[in-house]
Amino acid sequence: MTESVYHIPVMLPQCTEGLAIDPNGIYVDVTFGGGGHSREILKHLDKGHLYGFDQDEDAIANIPESENFTFVQANFRDLKRYLRLHGVKKVDGILADLGISSHQIDEPSRGFSTRFSGDLDMRMNQSAELSAKEVLNTYEAHQLHKVFGIYGEIRNAKTLAQAVVSERAAQPFETTEGFTAFLKKYAPRGKDFKYYAQVFQALRIEVNDEMGALEEMLLDSVDLLKPEGRLVVMSYHSLEDRLVKNLIQKGKFQGEVEKDFYGNMIRPLEPVTRKAVIADEEEVARNPRARSAKLRVAKKTGK
């Protein structure tokens, strides 16, 4: 499967530049996917090594033939544990492209897209138990309200949650096509597709516990990075970006930044880019999925 078919990497030069690659350093691409970012990193390595993480077994087909590369089939929330199994305690840089791959979106059987009819699946790890079908057909109304409201930022989340519970009593939800047809009744006029995307995003985040996994990966990254080591994270929606931004700027996910006796900020990371980097118009025209990407780069403080 070619990279161009599987996934077009977003902001490739900016990501590579953000890592400030040492040819002999140790790097991790925690979202290997189509391998586009990994292959670019490998071009800059001499005696260095790159570890690529992906929980989706479809990604195995994209593993590059390189003695400088090791593939780890695991969720990036277990980053530190799996690196230790490989004898790695500290790394020079970590890259995370948090977007769902084009391959996953474009594969009807995975159930990620409203454009195709397929099972309501949405599992990144296809051996995981919880699917979108399970969420829609078993969650209580108050649980669905939370999922739609927080992860999809849907205004009529409570109404939609109650409607899902009523509808499934007569006919359980099975396919993306059937669920999208149901959603049409609750979408704001003229904003159907945006509404569908928000609901599908909410389900995908819940099914894969994406926010919990992201928090764990980011905290592991802080521990794993060597002093001056780089963290490069590309996010695609405000929930992810807020977590990344807060950790970089405040040293924690919530609350105010802590300061020492002299008024200096206490935080393990320091921003390299003053604000999020976004794709230019040319890249967005070439790859529309780059439109919502926000890239943040930080380095580990300390000696």
URZI-V121168 format. One record per backbone hydrogen bond with DSSP energy under -0.5 kcal/mol. NH is the residue of the N-H (numbers start at 1). CO is the residue of the C=O. E is the energy in kcal/mol with one decimal. If there is no record, write none. Layout:
NH&CO&E  NH&CO&E
This chain:
5&2&-0.5  6&2&-2.6  7&3&-3.2  9&7&-0.7  15&11&-2.3  16&12&-2.2  17&13&-2.7  18&14&-2.2  19&15&-1.4  20&16&-0.6  20&17&-1.2  21&16&-0.6  23&21&-0.6  25&22&-2.6  27&49&-2.9  28&93&-1.8  29&51&-2.8  30&28&-0.7  30&95&-2.4  32&53&-2.9  35&32&-2.8  39&35&-2.7  40&36&-1.4  41&37&-2.3  42&38&-2.6  43&39&-1.1  44&40&-0.5  44&41&-1.6  45&42&-1.3  46&23&-3.2  48&23&-2.3  49&25&-1.9  50&68&-3.3  51&27&-2.5  52&70&-2.8  53&29&-2.8  53&51&-0.5  54&72&-1.9  57&55&-0.6  59&56&-1.8  60&57&-1.3  61&58&-1.1  62&59&-2.1  63&60&-1.6  66&64&-1.3  69&66&-1.5  70&50&-2.2  72&52&-3.4  73&71&-0.5  74&72&-1.5  78&75&-2.2  79&76&-1.4  82&78&-2.4  83&79&-2.2  84&80&-2.1  85&81&-1.4  86&82&-0.9  86&83&-0.6  87&84&-1.8  88&83&-2.9  89&87&-0.6  91&224&-2.3  92&26&-3.0  93&26&-1.2  94&230&-2.4  95&28&-3.1  96&232&-2.6  98&96&-0.7  98&234&-2.8  103&6&-2.0  105&101&-2.0  106&102&-2.8  107&103&-0.7  107&104&-0.5  108&106&-0.9  110&107&-2.1  111&107&-0.5  111&108&-1.3  112&104&-0.5  116&113&-0.6  118&116&-0.6  120&174&-1.9  121&119&-2.0  122&110&-3.1  126&124&-0.7  128&125&-2.1  132&121&-2.6  133&120&-2.2  135&131&-2.0  136&132&-2.6  137&133&-2.1  138&134&-1.5  139&135&-1.8  144&140&-2.3  145&141&-2.5  146&142&-1.5  147&143&-2.2  148&144&-3.0  149&145&-2.5  150&146&-2.8  151&146&-0.6  151&147&-1.6  152&147&-0.8  152&148&-0.7  154&148&-1.6  157&154&-1.1  160&156&-2.7  161&157&-2.5  162&158&-2.2  163&159&-2.1  164&160&-2.4  165&161&-1.9  166&162&-2.0  167&163&-2.7  168&164&-2.4  169&165&-0.8  170&166&-0.6  170&167&-1.0  171&167&-2.1  176&118&-2.8  179&175&-2.2  180&176&-2.5  181&177&-2.1  182&178&-1.6  183&179&-2.3  184&180&-1.3  185&182&-1.1  186&183&-2.1  187&183&-1.0  191&188&-2.3  195&191&-2.2  196&192&-2.7  197&193&-2.3  198&194&-2.1  199&195&-2.4  200&196&-2.8  201&197&-2.3  202&198&-2.2  203&199&-2.2  204&200&-2.5  205&201&-2.6  206&202&-2.0  207&203&-3.0  208&204&-2.0  209&206&-0.9  210&205&-2.0  213&209&-2.5  214&210&-2.3  215&211&-2.2  216&212&-2.0  217&213&-2.5  218&214&-2.7  219&215&-2.2  220&216&-2.3  221&217&-2.4  222&218&-1.9  223&219&-1.5  224&220&-2.3  225&221&-2.2  226&91&-2.4  228&300&-2.3  229&226&-2.8  230&92&-2.2  231&298&-2.9  232&94&-2.9  233&231&-0.5  233&296&-2.6  234&96&-3.2  235&233&-0.5  235&294&-2.5  240&237&-0.6  241&237&-2.2  242&238&-2.4  243&239&-1.4  244&240&-2.2  245&241&-3.0  246&242&-2.5  247&243&-2.2  248&244&-2.3  249&245&-2.9  250&246&-3.1  251&246&-0.9  251&247&-1.1  252&246&-0.9  258&250&-0.6  258&266&-0.5  260&264&-2.6  263&260&-2.0  266&258&-3.2  267&265&-0.8  270&299&-2.4  272&297&-3.0  273&297&-1.3  277&295&-3.0  279&290&-0.6  284&280&-2.2  285&281&-2.3  286&282&-1.6  287&283&-3.1  290&287&-2.7  291&288&-1.6  293&290&-1.3  294&235&-2.5  295&277&-2.8  296&233&-2.8  296&294&-0.5  298&231&-2.4  299&270&-2.4  300&229&-2.5  301&268&-2.7
